[in-house]
Each structure stands twice: as structure tokens, then as C-alpha cells.
Amino acid sequence: MKTELIIRSNSSDIDFALLKDGRLTALNNESNGNKFSVGDVFLAKIGKVLSGLNASFVNVGYEKDGFLHYHDLGAQLLSLNKFIKGISTGKIKDYTLKNFQLEKDIDKNGSIADVLKTGQNLLVQIVKEPISTKGPRMSSELSIAGRYLVLVPFSDRVSVSQKIMDSDEKERLKRLIKSIKPKGFGVIIRTVAENKKVAELDKDLQNSLERWVVMCKKIRNSKTQQTPVKVLSELNRASSILRDIFNDSFTSIVTNDETMYLETKEYLEEIDPDKESIVSLYKSKVPIFEKFGIERQIKTSFGKTVSMSKGAYLVIEHTEALHVIDVNSGNRSNKAMSQADTALEVNLIAATEIARQLQLRDMGGIIVVDFIDMHTAEHRQKLYDHLRNEMAFDRTKHKILPPTKFGLVQITRQRVRPELVIKTKEPNPSGNGESEVEAPIVIITKIEAELEKLINLKGHKKIILNVHPFIAAYLKKGIPSIQHRWFTKHKKWIKILPRDAFQYLNFEFTNNTGELIK
């Protein structure tokens, strides 16, 4: 699989687009005004303690206080508080924890009012960014994520990612980490650590330890009365994306910003020097997202209706409590296939697109998918296995329940950031009562999907496309034009007839006698 990361930077925002074989699978935005990222650590001030909820509010400088539940305090809360107090007063100058005496664990079923007081300073980490009207979700069980390892202070446990299936490799990694990890720190071994040498693991461990020491120095230098203050920042989004998803399938990383280009090369040189050469600086006058076809994919992927191959499509709706996705076959028919086989084929296509949509939009919470009804247990199992395989590449924690007899599949997906919502409708140029219409670029996708159905499923020989003159001119322009590409693909010349009476986004297919065909 060919994987490309395209980075577009301007004065206020940085956009990251991940392409797999040219298809957009992830889109992230980093704004200069964004104060919070998952992984940031703050020396914060405890607000109101809510005994009824066994939680407290935490002031981290956001308009809405963060939320900290008792179960997110971490068993070693007393050790953390003792350590922070020792740093702030200057009594602790060795930040390695090798000589630090741990306190006893707090009661896992205890009350938050027994361990936290309003106005108290506490070290907390962002585990969920502010979403809608809610403030950020916090934890005081800290972790520092590296490329191969996650460092957990005030712990001694070594655990391995469940995605590493080889038991011998698990034991090898555990043995190596136990031999190099410092006292007072636990380690979580990430999936990408599989088959890595001890030198690479140790280098990553030392980088995380350096970040821990830098954080401790910031705590020492900060004045407690000035809390909240950020003491550890997550890596910039480019580095964090590369840290979490970079692998051997990456073939290119392209950015239009020289500073981002240098930062990315420097980070890549650190984690995988052999791949440094895949980073390039984009200098063309054509906008970078236009060049790689990303703008068009955004327009066609973020609307309420999402087109798929062979005429099928999804309808995606959002409510306060959940997301609902409806799978439609597009009234396609194929005499060579039974109704059951057609339903399975459409559902498998939809499952692949749904897995992509969940990652692309970063949809979290409860997702209910209404697949086309399947009446055999074998077909339902095939769909379930296919959906799980497609979702296996999703790094966000999720769970999928098997399809019901009615074709309903329930998915839960962890929500750590607001869902990515991009407006795809545009002002209506026709002025016929509708204030907004779908982006004109979407019509090309619809025309191509309908054309494929007419040729491959319906077997029509002579096809004439009737469209507005502007659309007709767009389809005919360039060498090769879209019309010529259709000829190459379908081995059939599609005549394009400009129609002055048509609105911008209207189109029809007719035969050579002028009869409407569908």
C-alpha cells in the first residue's frame, strides 16, 4: 500500500491529509489558537469537588473547567502529590525517581473528597479535548508517549500491546525493557516496537525521560500561585502523527511550508533515518491540496450523502446521542446475482467506506449502521468479519457488535477530540428558492457512478449525457479530458450534449433517440 502524508500550512492553520493509494483516509487540523491537545500536562488548580459524582472540576485555563473523576486519579496520586510538592519547595532535585520513596496506593473505591481539596494544585493530563459545551477530560495518571514506548511514572509494571500476537516476541520485549527501564517508571510497549533492537528502544526511552526532566524543571520554575500553567506539551501535530502512524508503507511526505519541511525531516531522521529522503518541499503555484486531489475528496466525503462504487451510497445523520448511517443500494440490479448476493456485495462495499468515514470524520460515541437486510447467518458473519478487518487499522479504541437479523450493527468508538465537520454545501447560483446546494464538484462523482451503473449493470450501448453548458465544458476540457478518460475506461464514447434549460447541477442520460434511460 502506498501511503502519503500531505501537509498544508498557512498563517493560522496546518492541515494534514493522509492518503492511502491516493484515497483520503484521515484529515487533521492544527490551529495556532488551539490551547489543548491530548497528552498535554498542566499544573492546574482544583475547583469544586463534587462528592455526589465522585469527581471534581479542574481549572486549566479553558473557559469551561476540566473534569476529573476519581477513577482517573491513578493509584499513585499520593506519590505524585508528594513529588510535586518536593520539586516546588526545592527538596527534590533528582527527577529520576530512583531514590524516591513511593506512598501507598489510594483506595480504588474511595471518595474524591478524601484526597482532593478545592484550591489544591495538581498535575493533570488532557485525555479528551473540549467537545461541544464540555471542558477537557483530565487524568492525573500521567504517561509520556514515545515512538515505541509509553513511559508511566510512579509504576513498575511492564506491559505489551495486545496487537503483538507472537508470544515469544512479547517475552523478548518485556525482557529487554526490564533490563533498561529506570526505577520508579513503568513502560507500555507499543505495537510498532515489534522486532525492534534494544538500542532503538533505549533511545526512545531516553527521549521520554528527557521530556520528563524538562517537565519537572518547568514545575520547579513555575510559581504555584500562577496556576494553571502548561508544563509539558504534546509534540507538534506533524511529529505526533508520524510518531503514531509512520511505517514502512510511507512513500512520501510533502509540505508547502519550509519550517514544517525542516521539522519533519529532523524528526524523521531521528525515528527512521533511512526514510528521511521521502520528505519534500512543495513549490508549485497550484495549491497543494488541489494538486493531490484532496479538495475534491473533501467535498465528496463530508456531506450528508456519500457516494460509493457501483451506485451505492451512504446517508450519515448525527443526533445528540449517536450517529446513524444508512446503507443504500442505489436501486442497482444485476441479473447474474441473487438478491441476497447483491445485498452482501453492497454491504461489503459499505463496510469499507464506513471504516474510512469513521476515521476521516473522527466520529466518536455510539454509531448505529443500518445495512441492507441479510437473511443468512453466513452472510452476516462475512459482513462482521470484513468490517472488523477494515476497522483493524483504526488506532482509536473501538468495539463492534455482530449484525442483528435486521442488518443493524452497533459500533462504539472512543471520542477524544471534536468530530471533524466540514461544510460541503455552497450558495445556490440558480436562485430558485434553495439557499444552498451541493458543491458542483460532487456532480462529477454522481455522473460517473450513474454512468458506471448504466454501462456495467444495465448494458446500455448508446449513451448521451445532457448537462448544463458549464458542466459540459468542464467535462470536455484538457488533454486528456474527463470525456476521454471515460472512453479509455469503458471503451465507449459518451456524447455530451449542453442543455441551456438545465440548472447547474441537473443532468440526464438519454439514448440516441432522445429517450430517458436510468
N, C-alpha and C positions, 0 to 999 in steps of 0.2 A: 504494500500500500504506500502510495506517495503522499507525504504529509508536508504541508506548507503553513508557515505562520506569517501572516501579513500584518504589519504594524503601521497604522496611520496616526500621525501626530500633528496637532495644531497648537495654538497658543493656550487653549484651555483644557483640551481633552486628548486622550490617547485611546485609540480603538484597536483591539486585537481580534483578528479573524483567523480561525483555524480551518484550513481546507484539507480534506482527505479525498484524494483523487479528484481534485477540483471542486468538490461539493462542500459547501459551508456547513460545518458541524458545531462550531462554537463561536460566540461573539461576546467580547467583554469590553467594557468601557471604564476607563480610569479618569476621573475628573480631578483637576487640581484643587477643587473646593471640597473634595471628599475627605472628611476628617477620620473616617473609620474604615479599617479593613480587618477581616477575620485574621486573628493572630497578633494584632497589636496589644501591647501590655501597658496599662495605666496604673500609676499610683493614685488611687481615687479616694473619695470620701463617702463613707456610708451615710445614706439618707434615712428615710423612715424604715423601721424594722416592722414587718407585718407578721405577727405571730400566727394569725389565722391561716395565712398562706405558707408559713414557714419559709419566708423569703424576705428580701429587703431590696429597696431601691438604692442605686449607686450613682453618684454624680461623677460623670466622666467628661463633662463639658459639652454635652449634647442638650438640645432644647428639652428632650424627654429623658428622664433618668434611666439608666440601665437597670436591668432586672437580674437579681442574683438569688437563686434558690439554694436551700440548704444542701441539697444533693450535689450541687455544683461547687461546694466549698472545697472539696478534696479532704481526704482523711488527715492529711498533714497540715491542716490550717494553723494549728498552734506553732508548729515548727516554722512555717512561713512567716507568721507574725513576729516570732522571736528573732528570726534572721533579719527581717526588715528593720525592726527596732534597733538591733545591734549595728546595722550599717548606718542608720540615720544618726545614732549617737556616737559613732566612731569606734565603738567597742570591737566590732568585727571588721578586720582589714583583709582577711583571707577569704576570697569569694569562691573557693573551690569546693567547700563543704567537707573536705577530708577530715577536718578537726571539729566539725560542728556536731554538737550533741542533739539528736532528734528528740522532740517531745512525743508524748503518747498520742495515738490517733484519737480524733473526736468520735463520739458515739454516732454510728451511722443512722440511728433512729432518733437523734437528739433534736433539740429545739434551737432555732437560729438565735433566739433572744439570749440564750446561754453563752454564745460565743462571739456575737457581734453587738456593738452599741452604736447608736446614732452619733455621727461626727467622727467616728474612728477612721483612720487611714488604712487602706487595704490594697494589696497588689491584685489586680484583676486582669483578665484577658478576654478580648472580644471573641465570642464563639458564634454569634449571629449578628449581622449588621442591622441597623434600624430598618424596619419594614413597616410601611404604611404609617399608622399613628403610634406605633410601638417604638420604644427606645431599644438600644442594643441589648442582646442577651450576654451575660457575663459568666465567667468562671474564675475561681481562684486556684484551680488545679492547673498550674502552668505547664506549657510544653513549648519547646523551640524546635520547629521543623527544619530539617536539612534535606539534602538531596536523597540520601539513603537511609537516614536515621532520624528519629524524633527523640529529643533529649527531655527527660522528665525529672526535674529537681525534687529532692526530698523523697526519693524512692530508691529501691534496689532491684526492682523487677526488670527482667529482660523478656520481651515478648516479640513474636514474629507475625507478620501479616498472614492472614488466613489464605490469601491468594497464592502464596507459595505452597505448592502441593507436595513437593518432594520432601519426605520426612528426613532423609539424610542431609539435604541442603539446609533444612531448618536447624538441625542439630549442629551442623558446621557453623552456621551464622551465630547461633547462640553461644557456642564455644569461643568463637573469635571475639565477639562483643564483650563477653565476661572477662576476657583476658586484657582488654584495652580500656574498658569504661572506668571512669573515676568514681571513687567512693562518694556516696550520697546522691548519685544520679541513676535513675532508671533509663532504659532505652527501649523504644519501639522500632523494630526493624521493618522498613518499608519494602513493598513488593519489588521496586527497582534495584534493591540490594542483592537480589538473587544472582549467584555466581560471581559476585564482585570479590576482589582481593582485599586482604586486610589493610594494605596501605591506603586504598581508596576509602575504605570505611573509616579508618583512623583520621584521615584528612578531613572528612565530613564531620566527624565527631569533634575535632579540634576547632573547626569553624563555628560550630554551635556553641561550644564552650566559650569561645571569644565573644560571641554575641551576649552570652550570659554575663560575662565580666563587664562588658560595656554597659549593660543594663544596670548592674549593681553600682557602677561608678556614677551613673546618672541619678540613681536614688540617693547616693551619698551627697551629691552636689545640689540636689533639689531641696528647697525649703518646704517642710511639711505643711506650713500654713498656706502655701500657694497651691495645694492640690485642688483639682486634679491636674496631673501632668503625664504626658506620654513618655515612657521610659524605654520602650522597645518598639520599633516599627517593623511591620512585616516588610519583606523585600518589595521593591517596586514590582508592579504587576507583570511586567515582561519577565523579570527574573523568577517570580513565583510561579508563573505559568510554565516556564521552561523547567523549573525545579520539579514540578508535579507531573508534567506530561511528556517531557522530552524523551525520545527513544531513538533507536536506530532507523526507524522509518522516516524521520525528518530528512527532507531533501533540500529545503531552502527556508531561510528566514529573511524576509525583505521588509525594510522600513524606509520611510521618506524623511526621517529625521536623523541628522548626523550624530547628535548626542546619544539618542537611543541606539543607533548603529554601534557606536563605540562601547556603550554599556553592555549591549547584548553580546558583542564579540568578547569582551572581557569576562563576562560571566560564563560564556560557553567555553572559553579557553580554560576556565577553572574546573568545570564539571566534565568536559569531554573535548580535549584539545584537538582530537582528530576531526571534529566536526566544525571547527572554527571557520573553515573556508565556505560554509554554506550560507553565512551571513552576508548580505549585500545591501548597498545603499541605492535606493530608487531615485533616479534623477529625471525621468521623462516628464514632459509637460502634461501628459494625460494623467488625471487623478489616479492615485494608486489603487483605490477600490474599484474604479471603472476598469482599469487595465486587467485586473484579475477576476472580473465578472461578479464581484461581491455585491455591488449596489443592486444589481438585478436580482440576485438571490435573496437579498434582504426584502425587497419589495414583494417577492413571490412567496416568502416563507413566514412572514409575520402577520398576515391578515387573518381574518376570521375563517376564511376558506383556504385550504392548502391543496393544490393540485398534486396528483401523483401520476405515475405511469399508467398506461392503458385506460385512461379516462376516469380512474377512481379519484376520490378526493376526501379530505377530512374537513369537518366543521368543528372548530375549537371554541368553546364557550367558557367564561370564567364567572364564578359566583363568589360570594364572601367566604363560603365554607370549603369549596372544592372546584376543581377543573373538570369539565366534561368534554370528551372527544367522541364525535360520532363518525363512524366509517361508512362511506357511501361507495357503491359500485359504479355510479355514473350510468346506470341502465345499460351496461355493456352486456353483450350476449355473444356466445361462441358455441356454435352447433356441435363442435368437436368435443365439448366438455359438458359434463352434467352440471346441474345447478349447485350440487354440493362441492364439486371440484372448483367451480368458478368462485364460490364463496370463500373457499380455503385460499385460492390464489390471491384474491383481493385482500384478504385478511393478513396474509404473509407480507404483501407489499406494504400494507398499512402499518404493520408492527415495526418494520424497518424505519419508516418515516416517523412514527410516534417516538421511537427511541431517539431519533435525531432531534425532533421538536422539543422534547423534554430537556435535552442538554442545551440546545440553541437558545431557548427562551428562559432556561434555568427555572422551570416550573417546579414548585415545591408544595408539600402538603399532600392532600388526597386527590388522586386523579382517577376518574372513572371513564373507562373506554367501552363504548357500545360497538362491538364488532358485528359483522353480519352473522346471523344465526347459523350455527353448525350443529347438525343433528347426530353426528357420530363422535363417540369419545376419542377415537383415533385422531380425528381432525382437530379436536380441541386440544389434545395433547401436543400435536405438531405445532400448533399456534403458540401454545405456552412455552414449549422448548425454544422455538425460534425467537420469541420476544425476550426470553431470558438471555439467550446468546447475544442478541443485539444490544441489550442493556448492560451486558458484562463489561463493556468499555466505558460505562458511565462511572466516574470516580466518586460521585455523590452517593451517599448511603441511601439505599432504596430496598423496597420489598414488593414482590409481585405475587398476587394470589391467582390460582388457576381460574380459567374461564368458567362461568356458570352455563347452564343449559341454554340460557337466553343470550349468550355471547358477551356478557359483561365481564370485564377484567378490572380489578381494583389494584391500584399502584400507590404506594406511599413513597415519597421522596423527600429527603431532608431539605429543609429550607434554611439557608444561612445568609442569603442575600435577597434583595427585592427581585421579583421576576422582571426579566428584560422585556419591556414593552416598546415597540416601535410603531409609530403611526404610519400606515401604508396608504391611506386614502388621501386624495388630493381634491382641491376645489373643482367643481364641475364646470368645464368650459362651455357646455351647451346651454346652461341657464334654463333648463326645462323643469325647474321645481326642486330637483335634488341639489342639496348644497355641496355634497361630496360624492365622488365616485372612486372606484378602484384606480390605482396608478396605471396609466396607459401601458407601461411596460409589461404588466401582468397579462394583457390581452394576447401577447405573442405566445406565452406559455399555454393559454387556453386554446388558442387556434391550433398549436402543434399537438396538444393532447387530443382534440377533436379530430384532427386530420389523421393521426395515427389510428384512431378507432375506425374511421371510415374506410381506410385502406386495408388494415390488417384484420379487422373483425367483420366488417360489413362487405368487403370485397368490391367496393365501387371502382370503376375503371376511369371514367371521365369526371374530373372534379374541378369546379370553378369556385374560387374564393371571392366573395363580394364583401368589400370593406370600404371604410371612409378613405378618400383620396390621400390623406396624410399617412395613414397606416399602410396603404398600398405603396406609396413612395418609399417608406421605411423598409418594407419587405424586399423591394427591388434594388435598393442602393448598395453600392460596394461591390468589390470583386474578391471572393465570391459573395453574392448576396444571399440573404436567407432563402429566397426562392430557389437559387441554385443549390444550396445545401440540402433543401428538401428533395430536389431531383437526385442528388447523389445518394441520399439515404433511402428513398423509396423507389428509385428507378422509374419515376413517374413525374411528368411535368404538370405542375399545378398552376393553372391560369389564374391570374389575379385581376379582378375587374373593379376599378374605382367606382364608388357609388356616391354621388353628391348628396343624395337624400338621407344617407346613413348618419347617425350620430357617431362621435369619435370612437366609442367602444363597442359598437354593434358590428356583427359580422354574420354571414350566412354562407353555407355551401350549397351549390346547385350543380345539376348535371348539364350536359351540353344542350339540352332542350329548355333549360331555364327552370326545371322543377327542383323544389327544395329537397335536399337529402339530409338525413340525420342518422 
